[in-house]
């Protein structure tokens, strides 16, 4: 427990500093997390020794993660280009790299690259990027904390026992309520940036979608028979263990236009 607390404090402090600085500092941190997360994904699928997949996938993750206004290419162009490269790899390697291999690697590239991309996209929103990014992160974290403590105290009804036996319906509700309260708090602090009705919707969506993201990672690890995606964070597991909700929430908020585009 002591190791978990120390790791959490140190990592959290470093993360908040980079988030506050923004720009290349935050983008650099997010790209690094994306690369580590993708490496964990490849390892979980036994693809970490396939050099062809590694090279294409790592480059693809960087391209998809970086803001597209930097001039690389649009999201659709990037996704198609790396889809082509992955498919071409099956031919070049004479099927030593199979269609199953590249399908898995491509899925992981899109999941990780696009998920982290929208964190940078949110932070770079002119004037209000820090406010909106903090709003999303704090709602995610309070959802997790609220679900854990509510579930520990009064949780009786299993939420999805075949995927995550310890999660409860009561915990999920508790986390959702807390997320909405936090979002309303942000609206109270800056009513010029966030209306109360929008805050309620954002808090609700983050809580629901974030818990789905958490369950997705739990389901995946259960299929693979592993407890953690990695060991880079002592007491906390891997990058994907800590960012499973982030990778789903940030893109979803942009897709449904609850967070404005840059």
Beta strands, then each sheet from edge to edge (+ up, - down):
strand 1: 158-160
strand 2: 164-168
sheet 1: 1+ 2-
end
